[in-house]
Amino acid sequence: MSALSKIPLPAEKSFRNIQHPTMLSGLKRSTLAHTLLFGAYLTTGLLLNALQAIVYVLIRPINKKWFRFLNKHLIYGNWAQIVSLGQYWSNSTVRIFMEDPDAVNSFGSEHGIVIMNHSYETDFVFCWMVCDALDILPNCKTTAKKMIAYVPVMGWNWFFGEMIFLERSWEKDRQTLPQKLDRILSYDETMLLLMFSEGTRFTKAKHENSLKFAIENNLPQLKHHLLPRPKGFAFCTKYLQGKMKYLYDIELCVPKDVEYPPTFTSLLQGKPCHGDMYVRRYAIDDLPDNEEDLKKFLYKIYEDKDKVTEYYHTHNNEFPKGCVELKLEKRLRPGLIHLGMVTAFTIPMAYWTLNAFWLSPSVPQMIAILSSFGIIYGALLKMVGLTETSKTASQYGTNADESGKKSR
């Protein structure tokens, strides 16, 4: 029996324990399937990037609303494949619980700020699954390093999607942030601004550096999180007071006794990952109105986040009593889009391969096909490597890191 059977779940959530048939599991774990999936993502992503560039150049200068309307569908065509990888390919699930029952009605229905822990390789997939269920996925924004904007497919998608790119130099970012925040505030449809205030994903080495920094600077010593980097949060929150209504703190937790670890490799191999989110809501206008007190507020939030995670792991994977589950329905649209994209890529590739090796054998075509698969698979390995927590480097809290001591 799956280790997930140890987790007390409502009866309607029993699908978490479904086991994939052996043949299907073998298919999902095959190199060929992974190469085709990523090939579809890569080629359709580049096509969508090209369409985004055309719309950006031709439509945006004339009518920004029409640009955003068209662009959100192009964005969704790319992001839906990631959502489908989680929901349909791997049968992963995420549940969301609200500390305040009244927050059920406001979450995802109006502009807001979201603070979320950065603890797992798949946290962005869980986040996108929730945003898709709320029907706001294309309008979700985040902050990212400027260099990401130059990365094909995802980075270009984010650039045309008006994400907030940062120089990682506070003096420069402080001057440009107001304009960038005003830009996303001008969206007519619901928009959520996601912030990973820890600035980097949690690892044991980074946590040790974080604790050292906290001790040296008389700051909270966190057990389950890295110490947050408060300058950007404080600036943005102060600027958005009176312009947004709520800030949501989301704590993503994954049971320790799950059968498969929450990694991108698990998703790619069709192994289900499961997460639970605990959401607390704060009225932005009730928060401190100066940056120094907002920094203290963020540290307090992370102390509370630490307590929530500790409670979850010591109380049989349950959150504090009194929270209310926000029921979210899995939408069919991402799966259909993903299926269409993979089919559109696979059929021509299959015909090309069949023609080159059997119908009309051609050495140049054989070399071209094998080279194409090799390039796609190499790119896939590179991408998976970048998502792996153990391979991500960060000199957290050291002088080598520009966002370390000098940024706090």
FENBEL-V136072 format. One record per run of one state. SS is the DSSP state (hx for helix, st for strand, lp for the rest). FROM is the first residue (numbers start at 1). TO is the last residue. Records with the same first field share a line. If there is no record, write none. Layout:
SS=FROM-TO  FROM-TO
//
This chain:
lp=1-2  7-10  18-21  29-30  59-63  90-92  99-102  107-111  117-122  134-136  151-153  161-163  167-169  186-191  196-203  217-229  242-243  245-245  254-263  269-273  287-290  315-323  326-332  360-362  388-388  392-404  408-408
hx=3-6  11-17  22-28  31-58  64-89  103-106  123-133  137-139  146-150  154-160  170-185  204-216  230-240  264-268  284-286  291-314  333-359  363-387  389-391  405-407
st=93-98  112-116  140-145  164-166  192-195  241-241  244-244  246-253  274-283  324-325
//
